Amino acid sequence: MSAFRNATICAAWLVMLTACGGSSSDSAAPEPPVTPDTGLLRKVTSDAEFEASLKSGLTAVQDADGMALSVGGAPAPLGPNNFTGTYTQEPNVDEFDAVRYDGEHLYVAPRRYLDCCFIRPAADGAIGTGDAPERSIRILSTDPDQGAARLAGEIPLEDNVSVQGMYLASGRLFALTGESVYGSHGEFWADFALWAPERLGYRVYDVSDPGAPVLEADVKIDGIFVDSRRIGDIVYIVSRYTPSIDGLVYHVTTPEQQQSNEEILAAVTLDDLLPKITVNDVSTALVRPQDCFVTNTGDDAGYPVITSVTAVSIGDPATSRTTCYNEEAYGVYVAEGALYFTESRPQPALNRYDTRIHKFALTGTDLAYRGSIDIEGQVWRGDQADFRMSEHAGDLRVLASAFDWNNDDFVDHKLYMLRESGTSPELVIVAELPNATRPAEIGKPNEALYGVRFLADTAYAVTFERIDPLYVIDLADPADPRIAGEMLIPGFSDFLHPVSEDLLLGLGVGDEGGIKLELFDVSEMAQPLSRGRVTLGQRGSFSEAQYDRHAFTYQQVSANVDRFTVPAELQNVAGASRNVESGLYLFEIRNKDMPSFATLEHVGAIIPDVEAFGLPPVAARSRAYLHTDTVFLVRDETVWAAFWDTPSIVNGPF
C-alpha cells in the first residue's frame, strides 16, 4: 500500500453529509443564483443522469490502492434541578449517545458488542451469575437525595440489533440502530465493498410511562450508520450505501474487469442501485434522484457510494425526508443554522490530500445548498476533529493541516476564514493565517495539531512534538486574524473546554505520561498563563474523554465554583491493589470569577469495586451525570452512585 494511501486512511475520510428537505421557510436566506456552470454540486435533473453517475462510479478503473485514477461549544444546559446531560460541541445541536439522562430516568443501551457470563444484580439486589441476560435498553429511576437508582423498565433488543445511540425529547426515546459494529474509523471503513450489504435504522418509543414503553415506529434503512444530530424536533441520520450487485468486481484494476462490470450493469435498473427504507414492514425507495446532488466539476467520474441524510420528526417518526449525494464525504460540522461537509480530495502530483467543503443552510427541515470551496490540507481526522470547524456570525472558521512528506517540516497548519460569496454558490476565502503580512506559523516544525476550540472571536489550538504550545488566535476582525499569544508547557491537550471568557481547561497527556489536566488563564490574550495542573497516573494511563467528549461531564455550581468529572484508567498508581486503578475522577475549579486567583483542585474519585461483582476491571464505556450533589456513574451497562463530598462511599451496582 502506498504512502499516499496510508496518509489518506490515517488522515480522515469518514463520512458525513446531509441535506434533508422539508417545506420552505419564509425566514430562509435567499439562494444564490445557480447555473450548470457554477457550484461544485448540482441537483440531479433526471433519473437517467443519476443512474449514469452511479454506474460510472462502479466501473471506474482504480489503481492498486483502490483510488480512482480519474479522480467549539459548551455543556448541555442544566435542568431546573441542576443536573447535567450529554456534552455537545454546540449548545443547541444535540448529539446521540448510548446513555441519556433527563433528571428522572437514566436510559442505558447495551454496549455495541455481545459478551457473556457477566454479573448483574437482580431486582431484589441479589447478585447472580450465569449466561448473559437478554439484551435491552435499561431504564432506571434515579433518587439523587438517596444516591440511588432502581430498574423502572426495559426495552428488549434482538441479538443482531446494535444501538448506535439515542435521543430523548418530547417524552420519546429515539434509538438509532444497526446490525453490525465496525469500531473506529480506519482502513476497514474506507473499503466500501466490505460494508455494502448492510442495514441501519431507528426505533421510536413513547416513554412517558417508563415502566411500559410503547413502540411507535420501527424503521430499517439499507446502508451503514455514520453519524447523527438533532436540532429541535428533527433528527438527522447520515448513512452510506453501496449497491450490492452479483458478479460485480468492486475494485476494478483491469480493462477486462471494467468491461465485465459494464455488461453486468447494463442489465441493472436504477431501482436496483438505490437503497430502500422499510417503515413498519412497508418498503419504499429511500431516495428520489431529484432530491439528490452530484458533483458539478465536469471532469470527475461518478462515485459508487451514496451518502444519504434522512430527516425525521420525533413527533411523526413514520414520515421522513431523505436527500442523497454521490460524492464521498468524510466529515461533518453542524451549527444551529448550517450543515458543513468535508471531503478528502487527492492531489497525487503534490503527494497530499486537500479538502472540499460544502455548505447547506438549515432552517427547520429546509435545506438549501449555499456553496462550496476546495482548501489546502486536511480537516477531519476522526475522533473529536470536528472541533476544527466553527461557524460564527455567518463565517466558517477552519483549521487544516497540510502534509508534505518531501519537506523537512512535513506539516503546516493553516486557518481559513470562509464566507458565502453572495453572488454564486461558492464559499470564498476572507482571510488565511499565516499570510504574507502575518507569516508566523501555527505550530513549531513537525508539530501535529491536537486540541482545538473556537469560541466567539477567539480560537485556541494546541500543537505538539516535544513541547506543548497553546496558541491564542484573535478572530475579531475576520479579514485579519492574528496570533495574539502563545505559551509553551510540557505535555499536550487533546480536548479544550471553555470555563469562562477568561479561563480554559485542557485535558491531555503529561510530558512523562499520565493524564494531564491544566487550567489556563486567557484573560490577557497576549500572555496566556497556567493556573495549575494535575496529573493522574503514569505512562499508559488514558481517559475516554480524550477522544470522546460524551465521557466528559461539567457542572456549573455557582459564580465561583464549577465541577467536572473525567473517567480514567490509571497505570502504576501508588497504593493501588493491582497497579491499575479504574474510576471516575472529580475536580473543582474555584475562584473562577477571578482568573488570577482561579485554581484547579482534584477533590476525589469514585472507584467502584467492580471485581467484587464479577464485572470487568476496565470499562469499555463510561458516562457520568451530576445531579445537585449526587454523581451517577455508568460503566458499560451498570450504574453506581456516590455523593460529591464522600466519593469513596459508593452505592450500587444498580
C-alpha positions, 0 to 999 in steps of 0.5 A: 500500500502506498504512502499516499494511501496510508496518509489518506486512511490515517488522515480522515475520510469518514463520512458525513453529509446531509441535506434533508428537505422539508417545506420552505421557510419564509425566514430562509436566506435567499439562494444564490443564483445557480447555473450548470456552470457554477457550484461544485454540486448540482441537483440531479435533473433526471433519473437517467443522469443519476443512474449514469453517475452511479454506474460510472462510479462502479466501473471506474478503473482504480489503481492498486490502492483502490483510488480512482485514477480519474479522480467549539461549544459548551455543556448541555444546559442544566435542568431546573434541578441542576443536573447535567446531560450529554456534552455537545460541541454546540449548545443547541445541536444535540448529539446521540449517545448510548446513555441519556439522562433527563433528571428522572430516568437514566436510559442505558443501551447495551454496549455495541458488542455481545459478551457473556457470563457477566454479573448483574444484580437482580431486582431484589439486589441479589447478585447472580451469575450465569449466561448473559441476560437478554439484551435491552435498553435499561431504564432506571429511576434515579433518587439523587437525595438517596444516591440511588437508582432502581430498574423502572423498565426495559426495552428488549433488543434482538441479538443482531440489533446494535444501538448506535445511540439515542435521543430523548425529547418530547417524552420519546426515546429515539434509538438509532440502530444497526446490525453490525459494529465496525469500531473506529474509523480506519482502513476497514471503513474506507473499503466500501465493498466490505460494508455494502450489504448492510442495514441501519435504522431507528426505533421510536418509543413513547416513554412517558410511562417508563415502566411500559414503553410503547413502540411507535415506529420501527424503521430499517434503512439499507446502508451503514450508520455514520453519524447523527444530530438533532436540532429541535424536533428533527433528527438527522441520520447520515448513512452510506450505501453501496449497491450490492450487485452479483458478479460485480468486481468492486475494485476494478484494476483491469480493462477486462474487469471494467468491461465485465462490470459494464455488461453486468450493469447494463442489465441493472435498473436504477431501482436496483442501485438505490437503497430502500427504507422499510417503515413498519414492514412497508418498503419504499425507495429511500431516495428520489434522484431529484432530491439528490446532488452530484458533483458539478466539476465536469471532469470527475467520474461518478462515485459508487457510494451514496451518502444519504441524510434522512430527516425525521420528526420525533413527533411523526417518526413514520414520515421522513425526508431523505436527500442523497449525494454521490460524492464521498464525504468524510466529515461533518460540522453542524451549527444551529443554522448550517450543515458543513461537509468535508471531503478528502480530495487527492492531489497525487502530483503534490503527494497530499490530500486537500479538502472540499467543503460544502455548505447547506443552510438549515432552517427547520427541515429546509435545506438549501445548498449555499456553496462550496470551496476546495482548501489546502490540507486536511480537516477531519481526522476522526475522533473529536476533529470536528472541533476544527470547524466553527461557524460564527456570525455567518463565517466558517472558521477552519483549521487544516493541516497540510502534509508534505512528506518531501519537506523537512517540516512535513506539516503546516497548519493553516486557518481559513476564514470562509464566507458565502460569496453572495453572488454564486454558490461558492464559499470564498476565502476572507482571510488565511493565517499565516499570510504574507503580512502575518507569516508566523506559523501555527505550530513549531516544525513537525508539530501535529495539531491536537486540541482545538476550540473556537469560541466567539472571536477567539480560537485556541489550538494546541500543537505538539512534538516535544513541547506543548504550545497553546496558541491564542488566535484573535478572530475579531476582525475576520479579514485579519486574524492574528496570533495574539499569544502563545505559551509553551508547557510540557505535555499536550491537550487533546480536548479544550473546554471553555470555563469562562471568557477568561479561563480554559481547561485542557485535558491531555497527556503529561510530558512523562505520561499520565493524564494531564489536566491544566487550567489556563488563564486567557484573560490577557490574550497576549500572555496566556498563563497556567493556573495549575495542573494535575496529573493522574497516573503514569505512562499508559494511563488514558481517559475516554474523554480524550477522544470522546467528549460524551465521557466528559461531564461539567457542572456549573455550581455557582459564580465561583465554583464549577465541577467536572468529572473525567473517567480514567484508567490509571497505570502504576498508581501508588497504593493501588491493589493491582497497579491499575486503578479504574474510576471516575475522577472529580475536580473543582475549579474555584475562584473562577470569577477571578482568573488570577486567583482561579485554581484547579483542585482534584477533590476525589474519585469514585472507584467502584469495586467492580471485581467484587461483582464479577464485572470487568476491571476496565470499562469499555464505556463510561458516562457520568451525570451530576445531579445537585450533589449526587454523581451517577456513574455508568460503566458499560451497562451498570450504574453506581452512585456516590455523593460529591463530598464522600466519593469513596462511599459508593452505592450500587451496582444498580 
